[in-house]
Amino acid sequence: MTRHLEESGYGRSGFAVHYDRYRPRPPAALLELLPPLAGVERPQLVVDLGSGTGLSTRFWADQAEQVVGVEPNEAMRTYAEEATDASNVRYLASSSYETALPEACADLVTASQSLQWMRPESVFPEIGRILRPGGVFCAYQYFVTQTPLWQPEAEWERVLARKRELRASLGLDANTPVWPVSRERLEQSGEFRRTRELVLHSIESGDGDRLVGLALSEGTMTTLLDSGASEEDVGLDRLRIVAKKMREPVPWWIGYQVWIGLK
């Protein structure tokens, strides 16, 4: 897992600040949904696995007594610590396979945009170990964005498609295992009494700078550019031209896939 994190591009200089600035925030609906599912009004402990820059960890600061982010990538974790001023939030330099947290300590365990990096046979037993009986696990990731503007949307889709094509032709993903998240994976783990798959959305705002920034906040894009592909190859030059016309922020509708397991 450590080698794959190193190859992801997430540890490169300056990446964490870019990531934290441009990535979507967790959907606020989770703050209302998850505590009641775990049978609590205010969780005593929320554990966030693969917490990155702390976007998905700080999210819980006002809603829980204690919040712990687990992040083995030093650059991302260091940024998270610097960006977090809530006294009830801390970060561990641990693996999600061995968090070193006590058994049955957490009301909620979350994984935002991160579970696909984790081996199911290693991470689910640890999730089951640290969740208390009746606790809830939630993995979530954004999968679609929509703005009111057709031309930037079209260029964005072209960039994503071209990125996939170029990475495939260069073999950049051949040695990078990814474990797609699904309800079936949660069920097969044997750690949960019940599972659900949901779709939620949030609304944020963004201008042209954020559109380009979002493209460059993905490790798959930065490692592709590092491998010799040019911005013209990927279509980022055209995206930049269109983005310059987006001078004012517009609404972004962001769709999330959500997977929930009850311990």
C-alpha positions as CSV (number, residue, x, y, z in Angstrom):
1,M,0.0,0.0,0.0
2,T,2.8,2.4,0.8
3,R,4.4,2.0,-2.6
4,H,1.2,2.6,-4.4
5,L,0.6,5.8,-2.3
6,E,4.1,7.0,-3.3
7,E,3.3,6.3,-7.0
8,S,-0.1,8.1,-6.7
9,G,1.4,11.6,-6.9
10,Y,-0.2,12.6,-3.6
11,G,3.1,13.1,-1.9
12,R,4.7,15.5,-4.4
13,S,5.6,19.0,-3.3
14,G,2.6,21.4,-3.3
15,F,0.0,18.7,-4.2
16,A,-1.7,18.7,-0.8
17,V,-2.5,22.4,-0.8
18,H,-3.9,22.1,-4.4
19,Y,-5.9,19.1,-3.4
20,D,-7.4,20.8,-0.4
21,R,-8.3,23.9,-2.3
22,Y,-10.1,22.4,-5.3
23,R,-11.6,19.1,-4.3
24,P,-15.3,18.8,-3.4
25,R,-16.3,18.8,0.2
26,P,-18.2,15.9,1.8
27,P,-22.0,16.2,1.3
28,A,-23.5,17.8,4.4
29,A,-26.4,15.3,4.3
30,L,-24.0,12.8,5.9
31,L,-24.0,14.8,9.1
32,E,-27.7,14.3,9.4
33,L,-27.8,10.7,8.1
34,L,-25.1,8.8,9.8
35,P,-25.4,9.6,13.6
36,P,-29.1,8.5,13.7
37,L,-28.2,5.3,11.9
38,A,-25.6,4.6,14.6
39,G,-28.2,5.4,17.3
40,V,-26.6,8.6,18.6
41,E,-27.3,12.3,18.5
42,R,-23.6,13.2,18.8
43,P,-20.9,10.6,18.1
44,Q,-18.3,10.1,20.8
45,L,-15.7,9.2,18.2
46,V,-15.5,9.4,14.4
47,V,-12.6,7.7,12.7
48,D,-11.8,8.8,9.1
49,L,-9.7,6.3,7.1
50,G,-7.4,7.7,4.4
51,S,-8.1,11.2,5.7
52,G,-5.7,12.9,3.2
53,T,-5.6,16.7,3.8
54,G,-8.3,16.4,6.4
55,L,-11.2,17.7,4.3
56,S,-13.3,14.7,5.3
57,T,-12.0,14.8,8.9
58,R,-12.5,18.5,9.8
59,F,-16.0,18.0,8.4
60,W,-17.0,16.2,11.7
61,A,-15.3,18.7,14.1
62,D,-18.5,20.4,15.2
63,Q,-20.6,17.2,15.2
64,A,-18.6,14.8,17.3
65,E,-16.8,14.7,20.6
66,Q,-13.6,13.4,19.1
67,V,-12.5,12.9,15.5
68,V,-9.4,10.9,14.4
69,G,-8.0,10.9,10.8
70,V,-5.8,8.0,9.8
71,E,-3.4,8.9,7.0
72,P,0.0,7.2,6.2
73,N,1.0,9.8,3.5
74,E,3.2,12.2,5.4
75,A,2.8,15.2,3.1
76,M,-1.0,14.9,3.1
77,R,-1.1,14.3,6.9
78,T,1.2,17.3,7.6
79,Y,-1.0,19.6,5.6
80,A,-4.1,18.2,7.5
81,E,-2.5,19.0,10.9
82,E,-1.6,22.5,9.8
83,A,-5.1,23.2,8.3
84,T,-7.0,21.9,11.4
85,D,-7.5,24.2,14.3
86,A,-10.2,22.2,16.1
87,S,-8.9,20.8,19.4
88,N,-11.0,17.7,19.1
89,V,-9.5,16.6,15.8
90,R,-6.2,14.7,15.6
91,Y,-4.4,12.6,13.0
92,L,-2.5,9.2,13.2
93,A,0.4,8.2,11.0
94,S,-1.1,4.7,10.7
95,S,-2.2,2.3,8.1
96,S,-6.0,1.7,7.7
97,Y,-5.1,-2.0,8.2
98,E,-3.6,-1.3,11.6
99,T,-4.9,1.9,13.1
100,A,-3.6,1.1,16.7
101,L,-7.0,2.4,18.0
102,P,-8.8,0.5,20.8
103,E,-11.4,-2.2,20.0
104,A,-15.0,-1.1,19.7
105,C,-14.1,2.6,20.2
106,A,-15.8,4.3,17.2
107,D,-19.5,5.2,16.6
108,L,-18.7,6.0,13.0
109,V,-15.9,5.0,10.6
110,T,-15.7,6.8,7.3
111,A,-13.7,6.6,4.1
112,S,-13.9,9.4,1.6
113,Q,-12.5,8.9,-1.9
114,S,-10.1,6.4,-0.3
115,L,-11.6,2.9,0.1
116,Q,-10.6,1.9,-3.4
117,W,-7.0,2.1,-2.4
118,M,-7.4,-0.4,0.4
119,R,-7.2,-4.2,0.2
120,P,-10.7,-5.5,1.3
121,E,-9.3,-8.5,3.1
122,S,-7.1,-6.2,5.2
123,V,-9.2,-3.1,5.9
124,F,-12.6,-4.6,6.6
125,P,-11.4,-6.7,9.6
126,E,-9.9,-3.5,11.1
127,I,-13.0,-1.5,10.5
128,G,-15.0,-4.3,12.2
129,R,-12.5,-4.3,15.1
130,I,-12.7,-0.5,15.9
131,L,-16.5,-0.1,15.3
132,R,-18.6,-0.7,18.4
133,P,-21.7,-2.9,18.1
134,G,-24.3,-0.8,16.4
135,G,-21.7,1.5,14.9
136,V,-21.8,2.5,11.3
137,F,-19.2,2.4,8.5
138,C,-19.7,4.8,5.5
139,A,-17.6,4.9,2.4
140,Y,-18.4,7.7,-0.2
141,Q,-17.0,9.2,-3.3
142,Y,-18.2,11.8,-5.8
143,F,-18.8,10.4,-9.3
144,V,-20.5,13.2,-11.3
145,T,-20.5,17.0,-11.4
146,Q,-22.9,19.3,-13.3
147,T,-22.8,23.0,-13.9
148,P,-25.3,25.2,-15.8
149,L,-22.7,25.7,-18.6
150,W,-22.6,23.3,-21.5
151,Q,-19.2,24.2,-23.2
152,P,-17.0,23.8,-20.0
153,E,-18.9,20.6,-19.3
154,A,-18.1,19.2,-22.7
155,E,-14.4,20.1,-22.5
156,W,-14.2,18.6,-19.0
157,E,-15.6,15.3,-20.3
158,R,-13.1,15.3,-23.1
159,V,-10.2,15.8,-20.7
160,L,-11.3,12.9,-18.5
161,A,-11.8,10.6,-21.5
162,R,-8.4,11.6,-23.0
163,K,-6.7,11.1,-19.6
164,R,-8.1,7.6,-19.4
165,E,-6.9,6.8,-22.9
166,L,-3.4,8.1,-22.4
167,R,-2.9,6.4,-19.1
168,A,-4.0,3.1,-20.7
169,S,-1.7,3.5,-23.7
170,L,1.3,4.3,-21.4
171,G,0.4,1.4,-19.0
172,L,0.4,3.7,-16.0
173,D,-2.4,1.8,-14.2
174,A,-1.1,-1.7,-15.0
175,N,0.7,-2.1,-11.6
176,T,-1.7,0.0,-9.5
177,P,-4.3,-2.2,-7.9
178,V,-7.7,-0.6,-7.3
179,W,-10.5,-2.4,-5.5
180,P,-13.8,-0.9,-6.7
181,V,-16.2,-0.1,-3.9
182,S,-19.6,-1.9,-3.9
183,R,-22.3,-3.0,-1.6
184,E,-21.2,-6.6,-2.4
185,R,-17.8,-6.0,-1.0
186,L,-19.2,-4.8,2.2
187,E,-21.5,-7.8,2.4
188,Q,-18.7,-10.3,1.5
189,S,-16.5,-8.9,4.4
190,G,-18.8,-10.5,6.9
191,E,-18.4,-7.5,9.2
192,F,-21.8,-5.9,8.9
193,R,-25.3,-7.0,9.8
194,R,-26.9,-4.7,7.2
195,T,-25.7,-2.8,4.2
196,R,-27.1,-0.1,1.9
197,E,-26.0,1.8,-1.2
198,L,-27.3,5.4,-1.6
199,V,-26.8,8.4,-3.9
200,L,-26.6,11.9,-2.4
201,H,-25.7,15.2,-3.8
202,S,-24.3,18.5,-2.6
203,I,-24.2,22.0,-4.1
204,E,-21.0,24.0,-4.2
205,S,-19.9,26.9,-6.4
206,G,-16.9,27.2,-8.7
207,D,-15.4,29.3,-11.5
208,G,-13.0,28.5,-14.3
209,D,-10.0,28.5,-12.0
210,R,-11.6,25.8,-9.9
211,L,-12.5,23.7,-12.9
212,V,-8.9,23.6,-14.1
213,G,-7.7,23.2,-10.5
214,L,-10.0,20.2,-10.0
215,A,-8.5,18.5,-13.0
216,L,-5.0,19.0,-11.6
217,S,-6.0,17.9,-8.1
218,E,-6.2,14.3,-9.3
219,G,-3.1,12.2,-8.9
220,T,-3.9,10.4,-12.1
221,M,-3.5,13.7,-14.0
222,T,-0.3,14.8,-12.3
223,T,1.4,11.5,-12.7
224,L,0.3,11.4,-16.4
225,L,1.9,14.8,-17.0
226,D,5.0,13.7,-15.1
227,S,5.2,10.7,-17.5
228,G,5.7,13.0,-20.5
229,A,2.1,13.8,-21.7
230,S,1.6,17.4,-22.4
231,E,-1.3,19.6,-21.5
232,E,-2.2,19.7,-25.2
233,D,-2.2,15.9,-25.3
234,V,-4.7,15.8,-22.5
235,G,-6.8,18.7,-23.6
236,L,-6.0,20.9,-20.7
237,D,-5.1,23.8,-23.0
238,R,-8.6,23.9,-24.4
239,L,-10.1,23.5,-20.9
240,R,-8.1,26.6,-19.8
241,I,-9.4,28.6,-22.7
242,V,-13.0,27.8,-21.9
243,A,-12.4,28.2,-18.2
244,K,-11.3,31.8,-18.7
245,K,-14.8,32.6,-19.8
246,M,-16.1,31.4,-16.4
247,R,-15.2,34.5,-14.5
248,E,-18.0,34.3,-12.0
249,P,-18.8,31.3,-9.8
250,V,-21.7,29.2,-10.8
251,P,-23.5,26.3,-8.9
252,W,-21.9,22.9,-9.1
253,W,-24.2,19.9,-8.4
254,I,-22.0,17.1,-7.2
255,G,-23.3,13.6,-7.0
256,Y,-22.0,11.0,-4.5
257,Q,-22.2,7.3,-4.2
258,V,-22.5,6.2,-0.6
259,W,-22.1,2.7,0.9
260,I,-23.2,2.1,4.5
261,G,-22.6,-0.9,6.8
262,L,-24.1,-1.5,10.2
263,K,-21.8,-3.4,12.7
